C-alpha cells in the first residue's frame, strides 16, 4: 500500500552505507516537474519515519520544495534494513569501495558471518575480508588516494605493513609514482626492525649495552672492537663463553661488539673495515631497491600496442651495438628467465612462446641495459677508510630515459639515487676554472 507522507516527517537512515548522494540537480529538476514517480520505502521511527530505500529521491524532493512523497511502509528490523540498503546500493553500483567496507562491517556488527555476507551480497569471502580491512586506514587519506588513482590492488599491499601508523604514512603516497618505493622501504624497515630485535635479544644475554665504545655508566673503560652484526647478516654473534666482559653499541644498521681490555691486534682497522662493509651493504641495498622498482615496471608492462615499435627499435639497436664489438658476448639466459618469471630458461626455451615478441624483446633489452648492481658512485680508499664518491652513470641515465619514454615514472628515491643524493655518497667538490 502506498501512502503520502510529508517530507519533513522522514529522516535519513544513519546506517545507509552510501554517504555521498552525488549530484542531485538533474533528479531535483525532474521531481520538481513530474513529482516522485517511484515510491520510497520507509520504516516507522519515533513520531515519523526513517527512509530505507530512496535517500536520493527524498533529498532531491526536499530541495525541489515537494511537501509530500509516496512511500511504502515496512516494519523491518535494523538488520533487515541494512541488508536491503546494501543490496539496493550494490545492485545500482552506487557504493564506493569504502562505503562497501562500512556496510560489510555493519553487517558483521549485527552478528552476520563473513560467509553469510558473501552469500547475501554476491561478493567473495576474500573481498568481504579485504574490504573491511580498509577501515583501519585513515578515511580521509584513503579517499584522497583513490582520487589520485590508487587501486584496490595498491591498497591491499598496505597490509604487508603491520604497524598502523606506518601503514597510513605510506597511504599518503598511494596513487603516486612514489608508492611502490615507499611501500618497499616500509616493508624492508619492518623486516629489519624485527631481525635486529631478535639479534639484540640474543646479544644482550652476554653483552652489556653502552652508548659509545670506551664508556660504561659514564666512566671510561678500556675496550676493543671484536665484531659487528648488521641486518644484512644471517648469523648472530654467539656468546664467547669466556671470563671477559663484553659490550655492544647500537648503530644505524646493527650492533658493534667490544671486549674489555687492551687489544692484542689492530682492532681499529677491523672496526673501520666493518663500518665500510656496512656502508657498502647499505649502498648495495639502495641500488637493488631502485632496480626492483624498474623490474616491477618491466614485468607488469602491457602497453605494447602504443610502444611496441619503440621497444623493438631499441632492442635491435642494442643487438647491433653488441654485434659491432670485437666478440659476441654470452647472453645471460638466467637473468632473462628471472625478468620473465621463467624457471631454468636454459632447458625451457619453448616457454618464450607464451609471451609476446615485444615482451621478450623488452626483457632482453633489460638484460642488456640493467642490473641490480647499477649504481652512481665509485669507491675510493683513503687513510681513514673507504669513501664513496658520486659518479654520473651515463648507461643508467640512458636506460631511465628509455623507460620514461615508454611510460615509466621514476620515484623520488630513484631521482635522488641518480643525482647521488644517497647516504654516505660524497659529491665531488666543484672547482672554478682559472682563466
C-alpha positions in Angstrom: 0.0 0.0 0.0 1.3 3.4 -1.0 1.0 6.3 1.5 1.6 10.0 1.0 3.9 11.2 3.8 5.2 14.7 4.5 8.9 15.0 3.6 9.7 16.8 6.9 8.4 13.7 8.8 11.0 11.5 7.1 14.7 11.4 8.2 17.7 9.8 6.6 18.9 6.4 7.8 22.2 6.8 9.7 23.2 3.3 8.7 22.9 3.9 5.0 26.2 2.7 3.5 26.1 5.4 0.9 27.2 8.7 2.5 27.7 10.7 -0.7 24.4 11.1 -2.5 26.1 12.6 -5.6 24.8 15.3 -7.9 21.1 15.8 -7.3 20.5 18.7 -9.7 19.0 16.6 -12.6 16.9 14.5 -10.2 15.7 17.6 -8.4 14.6 19.3 -11.6 12.8 16.1 -12.8 11.0 15.8 -9.5 10.0 19.5 -9.5 8.5 18.9 -12.9 7.0 15.4 -12.6 6.9 14.6 -8.9 8.3 11.5 -7.3 7.3 8.6 -9.6 8.8 5.7 -7.7 7.7 5.3 -4.0 10.2 5.5 -1.2 10.4 2.6 1.3 10.4 3.7 4.9 10.1 2.3 8.4 8.4 3.8 11.5 10.8 5.9 13.6 9.9 7.9 16.7 7.0 10.2 15.7 7.7 9.8 12.0 9.6 7.6 9.6 13.1 6.7 8.5 14.0 6.1 4.8 15.4 2.7 3.8 15.2 2.9 0.0 15.1 6.3 -1.7 17.6 8.6 0.1 18.4 10.5 -3.1 14.8 10.9 -4.1 14.0 12.2 -0.6 16.8 14.7 -0.6 16.0 15.8 -4.2 12.3 16.2 -3.3 13.2 18.4 -0.3 15.4 20.5 -2.5 12.6 20.9 -5.0 10.2 22.0 -2.3 7.9 18.9 -2.5 6.0 18.6 0.7 4.7 15.0 0.3 6.2 11.9 -1.3 4.7 8.4 -1.9 6.0 5.8 0.5 5.7 2.1 1.2 5.8 1.5 5.0 7.6 -1.6 6.2 8.3 -3.0 9.7 11.8 -4.2 9.1 14.4 -4.9 11.9 17.6 -2.9 11.8 19.4 -6.0 10.4 16.8 -6.3 7.6 17.1 -2.5 6.8 20.8 -2.8 6.5 20.6 -5.8 4.2 18.1 -4.1 2.0 20.2 -0.9 1.7 23.4 -2.8 1.0 21.7 -4.8 -1.8 19.9 -1.8 -3.2 23.0 0.3 -3.5 25.3 -2.6 -4.7 22.8 -3.6 -7.5 22.8 0.0 -8.7 26.6 0.3 -8.4 26.3 3.3 -6.2 28.6 2.4 -3.4 32.3 3.4 -3.3 34.8 0.8 -2.0 34.9 2.5 1.4 31.2 2.6 1.7 31.0 -1.1 0.8 33.6 -1.7 3.6 31.4 0.3 6.0 28.4 -1.7 5.0 30.1 -5.1 5.4 31.4 -4.0 8.9 27.9 -3.0 10.0 26.6 -6.4 8.9 29.4 -8.1 10.8 28.5 -5.9 13.9 24.9 -7.2 13.6 26.2 -10.8 14.0 26.5 -12.0 10.4 29.4 -14.1 9.5 31.7 -13.4 6.5 30.2 -16.5 4.8 26.6 -15.2 5.2 27.6 -11.7 3.9 29.2 -13.2 0.9 26.1 -15.4 0.2 23.7 -12.5 0.5 25.7 -9.8 -1.4 27.3 -12.0 -4.1 30.8 -10.8 -3.1 33.5 -13.4 -2.4 34.6 -14.0 1.2 38.0 -12.7 0.3 36.5 -9.5 -1.0 34.5 -9.0 2.2 37.5 -9.6 4.4 39.7 -7.3 2.3 37.1 -4.5 2.2 36.7 -4.5 6.0 40.5 -4.3 6.4 40.4 -1.0 4.6 38.5 0.5 7.6 41.8 0.6 9.6 43.1 3.1 7.1 42.6 6.8 7.7 39.3 7.6 5.9 40.4 11.0 4.6 43.7 9.7 3.3 42.0 6.7 1.8 39.6 8.8 -0.2 42.4 11.1 -1.3 44.4 8.1 -2.5 41.5 6.8 -4.6 41.1 10.2 -6.1 44.8 10.1 -7.1 44.3 6.8 -8.9 45.2 4.3 -6.2 43.7 0.8 -7.0 42.4 -1.8 -4.6 45.5 -3.9 -5.5 47.7 -1.0 -4.3 45.7 -0.6 -1.1 45.7 -4.3 -0.3 49.5 -4.3 -0.4 49.4 -1.9 2.6 48.6 -4.8 4.8 52.0 -6.2 4.3 52.9 -3.3 6.8 52.0 -4.4 10.3 52.3 -1.0 12.0 49.1 1.1 11.6 50.9 4.5 11.8 53.5 3.4 9.2 50.7 2.0 7.0 48.8 5.3 7.0 52.1 7.1 6.3 52.6 5.1 3.2 49.0 5.6 2.3 49.9 9.2 1.7 51.8 8.1 -1.4 49.2 5.7 -2.8 48.2 6.7 -6.3 51.6 8.4 -6.9 54.8 7.2 -8.6 56.4 7.1 -5.1 54.0 4.4 -3.7 56.0 1.2 -4.6 59.2 2.8 -3.3 57.6 3.9 0.0 55.9 0.6 0.4 59.0 -1.5 -0.3 61.0 0.7 2.1 58.4 0.4 4.9 58.3 -3.4 4.5 62.1 -3.5 4.5 62.3 -1.4 7.6 59.7 -3.6 9.3 61.8 -6.7 8.4 65.0 -5.1 9.6 63.5 -4.0 12.9 62.2 -7.5 13.6 65.6 -9.0 12.7 67.5 -6.5 14.8 65.2 -7.0 17.7 65.8 -10.8 17.6 69.6 -10.3 17.3 69.7 -7.8 20.2 67.7 -10.1 22.4 70.4 -12.7 21.9 73.4 -10.4 22.2 72.1 -8.7 25.3 72.2 -12.0 27.2 76.0 -11.9 27.3 77.0 -8.3 26.4 76.1 -5.0 28.1 74.6 -2.2 26.1 76.6 1.1 26.2 76.1 4.4 24.5 79.5 4.5 22.8 82.7 2.5 22.9 85.1 3.2 25.8 82.4 4.5 28.1 80.4 2.4 30.7 78.0 4.1 33.0 79.7 7.4 32.3 83.1 6.1 33.2 86.0 5.4 30.7 86.8 1.7 30.3 89.5 0.2 28.0 87.9 -2.0 25.4 88.5 -3.0 21.8 86.4 -3.9 18.8 85.6 -7.6 18.4 82.9 -8.0 15.7 79.8 -6.5 14.3 76.3 -7.6 13.3 74.1 -5.9 10.7 70.7 -6.8 9.4 72.3 -8.0 6.1 73.9 -10.9 8.0 72.2 -14.1 8.8 74.4 -15.4 11.6 74.1 -13.7 15.0 77.3 -13.5 17.1 77.3 -16.0 19.9 78.5 -15.9 23.5 82.3 -16.4 23.5 81.8 -18.1 26.9 85.0 -16.8 28.4 85.7 -14.7 31.5 85.9 -11.4 29.6 83.3 -8.6 29.8 81.6 -7.7 26.6 79.7 -4.6 25.5 77.7 -3.5 22.4 76.6 -0.3 20.9 73.5 0.3 18.7 74.5 1.6 15.3 72.4 2.7 12.3 72.3 -0.7 10.7 73.1 -3.1 13.6 75.4 -3.6 16.6 79.2 -3.3 17.3 80.5 -5.6 19.9 83.6 -4.8 22.1 85.6 -6.8 24.6 87.0 -5.2 27.8 90.8 -5.0 27.9 93.7 -4.0 25.6 93.7 -5.5 22.1 96.4 -7.9 21.1 96.0 -6.9 17.4 95.0 -3.9 15.3 91.2 -3.8 16.0 90.8 -0.2 14.9 91.4 -1.2 11.4 89.0 -4.1 11.7 86.4 -1.7 13.0 86.9 0.7 10.1 86.6 -2.2 7.7 83.4 -3.4 9.4 81.9 0.1 9.1 83.0 0.4 5.5 81.3 -3.0 4.8 78.1 -1.9 6.5 78.1 1.2 4.2 78.7 -0.9 1.2 75.8 -3.2 2.1 73.5 -0.2 2.6 74.5 1.3 -0.8 74.1 -2.0 -2.5 70.6 -2.3 -1.0 69.8 1.2 -2.4 70.9 0.1 -5.8 68.8 -3.1 -5.6 65.8 -1.2 -4.3 65.8 1.0 -7.4 66.4 -1.9 -9.7 63.4 -3.8 -8.2 61.2 -0.8 -9.0 62.4 -0.8 -12.6 62.0 -4.6 -12.8 58.4 -4.4 -11.4 57.5 -1.9 -14.2 59.1 -4.2 -16.8 57.3 -7.3 -15.5 53.9 -5.5 -15.4 54.3 -3.7 -18.7 51.4 -4.2 -21.0 51.1 -1.2 -23.3 52.7 -2.9 -26.3 50.2 -1.5 -28.8 51.4 2.0 -28.2 55.1 1.4 -27.5 55.8 -1.9 -29.2 57.6 -0.3 -32.2 59.8 1.8 -29.9 60.7 -1.3 -27.9 61.7 -3.3 -31.0 63.7 -0.5 -32.4 65.6 -0.1 -29.1 66.2 -3.8 -28.9 67.6 -4.1 -32.5 69.9 -1.1 -31.8 71.2 -2.9 -28.7 71.8 -6.1 -30.7 73.6 -4.2 -33.5 75.9 -2.4 -31.0 76.7 -5.8 -29.5 77.5 -7.3 -32.8 79.8 -4.4 -33.7 82.1 -5.4 -30.8 85.2 -7.5 -31.3 83.5 -10.6 -29.9 79.9 -11.7 -29.3 79.2 -11.8 -25.6 77.4 -14.7 -24.0 73.8 -13.8 -23.3 72.5 -14.2 -19.7 69.6 -16.5 -20.0 69.3 -16.9 -16.2 68.6 -13.2 -15.9 66.2 -13.2 -18.8 64.3 -16.0 -17.2 64.2 -14.0 -13.9 62.8 -11.0 -15.7 60.1 -13.0 -17.4 59.5 -15.3 -14.4 60.6 -18.5 -16.1 62.5 -21.1 -14.1 65.5 -22.7 -15.7 65.1 -21.0 -19.1 68.2 -22.8 -20.5 66.2 -26.0 -20.5 62.8 -24.5 -21.2 63.2 -22.1 -24.2 59.8 -23.1 -25.5 58.3 -21.2 -22.6 59.1 -18.0 -24.5 56.3 -18.9 -26.9 53.9 -17.9 -24.1 55.0 -14.2 -24.4 54.5 -11.5 -27.0 57.5 -10.9 -29.1 57.7 -7.3 -27.9 57.6 -8.5 -24.3 60.5 -10.9 -24.8 62.4 -8.0 -26.6 61.7 -5.7 -23.6 63.0 -8.3 -21.2 66.1 -9.0 -23.3 66.7 -5.2 -23.6 66.5 -5.1 -19.8 69.3 -7.8 -19.6 71.4 -5.7 -22.0 70.8 -2.4 -20.2 70.2 -3.0 -16.5 71.4 -4.9 -13.4 70.8 -4.8 -9.6 74.4 -3.5 -9.2 73.9 -0.4 -11.4 75.0 2.5 -9.2 76.1 6.1 -9.4 79.2 6.1 -7.2 82.8 4.9 -7.2 84.9 3.5 -4.3 87.9 5.3 -3.1 90.3 4.1 -0.4 91.8 6.8 1.8 93.8 6.7 5.0 90.6 6.9 7.1 88.8 4.1 5.2 86.6 3.6 2.2 84.9 6.6 0.6 82.0 6.5 -1.9 82.1 9.4 -4.4 79.3 10.2 -6.8 80.0 9.4 -10.4 77.5 10.0 -13.2 76.4 6.7 -14.7 75.6 7.5 -18.4 74.4 4.0 -19.1 71.9 4.1 -16.2 70.7 7.6 -17.2 70.1 6.3 -20.8 68.2 3.4 -19.5 66.0 5.6 -17.4 65.5 7.9 -20.4 64.2 4.9 -22.4 61.9 3.7 -19.6 60.3 7.1 -19.2 59.8 7.3 -22.9 57.5 4.2 -22.6 55.6 5.5 -19.6 57.7 4.8 -16.6 57.6 7.4 -13.8 60.7 7.3 -11.5 60.1 7.7 -7.8 61.7 10.4 -5.7 64.1 7.7 -4.3 65.3 6.9 -7.8 65.8 10.6 -8.8 67.8 11.1 -5.6 69.8 7.9 -6.5 70.6 9.2 -10.0 71.7 12.6 -8.6 73.9 11.0 -5.9 71.7 12.2 -3.1 72.3 8.9 -1.2 73.6 8.4 2.4 77.4 8.0 2.6 78.0 9.1 -1.0 80.1 12.3 -1.3 79.5 14.8 -4.1 82.8 15.8 -5.7 84.0 19.3 -4.9 83.5 21.6 -7.8 86.4 23.9 -8.5 86.2 27.1 -10.6 88.3 27.2 -13.7 91.0 29.8 -13.6 91.3 31.8 -16.8 
